[in-house]
Amino acid sequence: MLNNHVFIITGVSSGLGAELTKRLLEEGNTVIGLSRTDNEEIDRNTLDGKYLYYPVDLTEVESLPTVLQDLISAIDQYKLKSITLINNAASVTPLKDIQFCTDEEILKNIQLNIAAPMLLTSAFIRLTSDWHVVRKIVNISSGSGKYPAPNMSLYCSAKAAMNMFSRCIGMEQEQGRQVNEVQVYSVDPGMMDTPMQQTARESDMALAGYFAAQKAEGNLIDPARVARRIISLISTSVSVNDGLYQACELEE
Ligand SMILES: NC(=O)c1ccc[n+]([C@@H]2O[C@H](COP(=O)([O-])OP(=O)(O)OC[C@H]3O[C@@H](n4cnc5c(N)ncnc54)[C@H](OP(=O)(O)O)[C@@H]3O)[C@@H](O)[C@H]2O)c1
């Protein structure tokens, strides 16, 4: 379907990020994947140089603008139709009342779940500002950004911040000061059958039983199905909510 389209995706080793990567590669796109570990299945099945894995710990936030600069400077913009950043990597942990979280756990959560997407977004917009290609940012959100939950204060807060961040940059892009505006999507994928869900239901937090019941009752969505729906959504231009911003809930 798509060609000469480059996707930079965080969190490609498992769950939704792995499924987005597989599907986009099947469709002939180029994917640059960032996570701490590689996905061997993707690596094994991608022989034509269209998948580039870049090992990075996204909590090491000071390095991220340089990482993105290195990646972007290796791309020939004149061969592209579009470039898309998908901020997908996240962690639901720590799953405890806030007073029991260590300072390090708190900081790591904030670094991964909100500082990294903000830094990557800023660098992405800046470094591609004179590119004459379609530019998109997709921020993977969560229902947790809207609904408060005990033991999940850091994750819920980061996702709420992510939602507001997406709206604000959508407005900035619409104001016409850019040569080539970036379209911004915020996608709530719904509850998916991924390692993140397993972490939640196997924890001893307040909602572990609820998450276990969702799995037992077959209510978790296959992330491959979610990936297909996200790719279809972002294949079309944003239908504007606020500025160049579109929010979408994929819950079924
Ligand atoms: N699963 C759900 O029910 C659900 C519901 C709503 C929203 N979401 C959202 O959907 C997105 C994907 O979630 P998922 O369920 O697919 O999660 P997942 O299976 O746990 O995958 C998380 C990905 O993030 C990467 N990651 C974690 N820590 C990292 C770090 N420090 N540096 C670099 N990469 C890191 C992991 O790779 P490495 O460990 O190899 O680094 C992995 O590839 C997240 O934004 C999540 O908040 C999920």
The ligand as a Tripos MOL2 file, in Angstrom:
@<TRIPOS>MOLECULE
LIG
   48    52     1     0     0
SMALL
NO_CHARGES

@<TRIPOS>ATOM
      1 N1         -1.5110   -3.2500   26.6400 N.am      1 LIG1
      2 C1         -2.5560   -2.4910   26.9110 C.2       1 LIG1
      3 O1         -3.6090   -2.9770   27.3260 O.2       1 LIG1
      4 C2         -2.4940   -1.0120   26.6610 C.ar      1 LIG1
      5 C3         -3.6390   -0.2590   26.9060 C.ar      1 LIG1
      6 C4         -3.6240    1.1030   26.6370 C.ar      1 LIG1
      7 C5         -2.4750    1.6890   26.1570 C.ar      1 LIG1
      8 N2         -1.3570    0.9400   25.9450 N.ar      1 LIG1
      9 C6         -0.1750    1.6010   25.4020 C.3       1 LIG1
     10 O2          0.2580    0.9450   24.2230 O.3       1 LIG1
     11 C7          1.6710    1.1070   24.0700 C.3       1 LIG1
     12 C8          2.3170   -0.2560   23.8380 C.3       1 LIG1
     13 O3          2.0860   -1.0520   24.9820 O.3       1 LIG1
     14 P1          2.2750   -2.6260   24.9740 P.3       1 LIG1
     15 O4          1.1540   -3.1800   25.7230 O.co2     1 LIG1
     16 O5          2.5660   -3.1030   23.5980 O.co2     1 LIG1
     17 O6          3.5880   -2.7510   25.8990 O.3       1 LIG1
     18 P2          4.7210   -3.8570   25.9950 P.3       1 LIG1
     19 O7          4.3370   -5.0980   25.3170 O.co2     1 LIG1
     20 O8          5.0900   -3.8980   27.4290 O.co2     1 LIG1
     21 O9          5.9110   -3.2210   25.1460 O.3       1 LIG1
     22 C9          6.5680   -2.0620   25.5960 C.3       1 LIG1
     23 C10         7.6900   -1.7360   24.6400 C.3       1 LIG1
     24 O10         8.3720   -0.5940   25.2050 O.3       1 LIG1
     25 C11         9.7600   -0.8630   25.2330 C.3       1 LIG1
     26 N3         10.4160   -0.2410   26.3670 N.ar      1 LIG1
     27 C12        10.0820   -0.3510   27.6850 C.ar      1 LIG1
     28 N4         10.9840    0.2970   28.4340 N.ar      1 LIG1
     29 C13        11.8890    0.8330   27.5730 C.ar      1 LIG1
     30 C14        13.0670    1.5960   27.7400 C.ar      1 LIG1
     31 N5         13.5100    1.9680   28.9490 N.pl3     1 LIG1
     32 N6         13.7670    1.9710   26.6360 N.ar      1 LIG1
     33 C15        13.3520    1.5950   25.4070 C.ar      1 LIG1
     34 N7         12.2380    0.8860   25.1810 N.ar      1 LIG1
     35 C16        11.5270    0.4900   26.2540 C.ar      1 LIG1
     36 C17         9.8760   -2.3840   25.3570 C.3       1 LIG1
     37 O11        11.1070   -2.8010   24.7930 O.3       1 LIG1
     38 P3         12.3870   -3.2550   25.6460 P.3       1 LIG1
     39 O12        11.9010   -3.8480   26.9260 O.co2     1 LIG1
     40 O13        13.0720   -4.2270   24.7170 O.co2     1 LIG1
     41 O14        13.1960   -2.0160   25.8260 O.co2     1 LIG1
     42 C18         8.7140   -2.8570   24.4950 C.3       1 LIG1
     43 O15         9.1190   -2.9800   23.1410 O.3       1 LIG1
     44 C19         2.1500    1.8020   25.3420 C.3       1 LIG1
     45 O16         2.2850    3.1810   25.0910 O.3       1 LIG1
     46 C20         1.0210    1.5600   26.3250 C.3       1 LIG1
     47 O17         0.9710    2.5400   27.3240 O.3       1 LIG1
     48 C21        -1.3410   -0.4000   26.1860 C.ar      1 LIG1
@<TRIPOS>BOND
     1     1     2 1
     2     2     3 2
     3     2     4 1
     4     4     5 ar
     5     4    48 ar
     6     5     6 ar
     7     6     7 ar
     8     7     8 ar
     9     8     9 1
    10     8    48 ar
    11     9    10 1
    12     9    46 1
    13    10    11 1
    14    11    12 1
    15    11    44 1
    16    12    13 1
    17    13    14 1
    18    14    15 2
    19    14    16 1
    20    14    17 1
    21    17    18 1
    22    18    19 2
    23    18    20 1
    24    18    21 1
    25    21    22 1
    26    22    23 1
    27    23    24 1
    28    23    42 1
    29    24    25 1
    30    25    26 1
    31    25    36 1
    32    26    27 ar
    33    26    35 ar
    34    27    28 ar
    35    28    29 ar
    36    29    30 ar
    37    29    35 ar
    38    30    31 1
    39    30    32 ar
    40    32    33 ar
    41    33    34 ar
    42    34    35 ar
    43    36    37 1
    44    36    42 1
    45    37    38 1
    46    38    39 2
    47    38    40 1
    48    38    41 1
    49    42    43 1
    50    44    45 1
    51    44    46 1
    52    46    47 1
@<TRIPOS>SUBSTRUCTURE
     1 LIG1         1 GROUP 0 **** ****
